[in-house]
Amino acid sequence: MFPEETTDLPPAAQPSSARRASASLLVSATLFAIMAMLARLVSRGIPGPQVALVRFCVGVVVVAGAWAIFRVELRPHRWRWLFVRGFFGGTAVLLYFACIEHLGVGRATLLNYTSPVYSLLFGWALLKERPRRHAVLALMLTSIGVVSIVDGGGGA
């Protein structure tokens, strides 16, 4: 009654992995934007770090629910790296929510997404990874853009 494959459809109408990936990215970005806007609304009455704590608790409940309902297998193997990732990821979320409280969603999100700049700089300084010329040019342009947006044209 329901065919498993829709080979009769033209290629444009068939679901592809690229379309599914694009849809997943769109849904993910939308949910992150909604989370940031809700964090801003809530941070008017509650400090940003407390909003981050609630977000962490919701994350724990969702993971526990996925484990209980769907029997998602959770077997970490590298505990040290898991701890490091949790520490730095948690610190990043805490600082992100504090920035949302003080700077607003737009600037906080802009600063949050500058992590590739720091990855390039730390890789260059600590790991002696020489970046390509295009990466250095992108680093300079990104830095100029971030400073001009965060500064707001104040010339500081």
N, C-alpha and C positions, 0 to 999 in steps of 0.2 A: 504494500500500500504506500509506504514512504520509501522511496529509493535512497540508498545510502550515498550515492554519488550523483551529482547533477551534471552529467557529461553533456546533456542536451543543451545546456545554457551556453551562450557565447562566453569567451574567456573573460570579458569585462564584467559579466554578471556573476561569475564564480568567485566565492570567497577565497582569498589568497592569504598566505602568511603575512605578506606586506600590509595588506588591508587590516588584518587583525592586529598586527603590531601598531599600526597607525591609530587604530581605534583605542587600543590600550593606552597609548601615549596621551591621546586626547582626554580620555577619562581620568587618567592619573593626574595630568596637569590641571584639569578642572577641579578635581578633589583637593589638590594642594592649594589652589587659589581660594576655594571655599574655606579650607582650614585656616588660611592666613587671615581672611576677612573676619571669620568668626573669632579668631584669637584677638584681632584688633578690637572688635566690639566688646568682648569679655574683659580685655585688659583695661578698659575704662574704669572698671570697679575692682578688679583683682590684679595684683602685680603679675608681670610677664612670667617670672619663674614659677609661680603657682599655676598659671595656665599651662606651662610646660609639664609640670608634674601631673596634671589631669590628663594631658595628652599621652604621657608615658603610661599611666594607669589604663587608659582606654586601649592602648596598644597591647598591653599585657593581657587584658580581657579578650581582645580579638584573637590573639595567638592561642590563648588557652581554649577559647571556644572552637577554633579551627582544629586544634588537637583533639578535643573531646568529641566533636560532632563528626569530623571527616577523617579522624585518625591520621592526621598529617604527621609524618615521621620527623622527629627532631632529635638528631644525633650529632651534636658538635664534636669535632675531632681535635681541633686546635684551640684549646681553651685560652691560651695566652693571647692569640690573635683575636679571639672573640671578645675577650676582656678589653683589649686595646681599641677595637672597633666600637664597642659599647661605650667606652669612656669618651673617646673623641666624638663619636656620633651624638652622644647625650649632651656633651658640652656644646656642640654646634647647635643642637635644637634649643638648648637653654638660652644661648646667646641670641639665636634667631627670634625667639619669643620676647626676650628683653628688648631687642631692637624694634620689634613690631610695636611694643608698648610705647617706646620713646620716639621713634622716627616715623612710624607709619608703615603700612604694608609695602608700598612701592620701593622705598629706599631700603628697607630691611631685606626684601627679596633680591634686590640688586646686589647688595653686599653679600648675601648668602650665596649667590651664583658667581661670585668672583673666585671660588675655590680653585678653578683651573689656573688662575694667575699664580696663586700661592704654590700649587703643585709644580708648576714650571720653575718658579724661583727656588723652591726648596730642593727640587731635583737637580737643578744647576749647582746650587751651593753645597749641598750635602752629599749628593751621589755622583757629582762630577759629570752629569749628563748634559752634554752641550746641545742646546736647542737649535733648531734650524732657523735660518734667517726669517722665514715666514712666521714662525712662532714668536720671534722677538718683535717683529713688526706688529703682530696681533696683540702682543703683551703691551706695547706702547700705546696703541690705539685704544685698547680696552681700558688701560689705566687713565688715559686722558678723559675718556667718556665717563668713567665712574667718578672721577674727581669733579668733573663739571656738573654732573647730575647731583651728587651728594652735596657739593658746595653750594649749588643753587645760583651760581654766578656771583657769589659774594666776594670773590677774589682772595679768599683766605689761603 
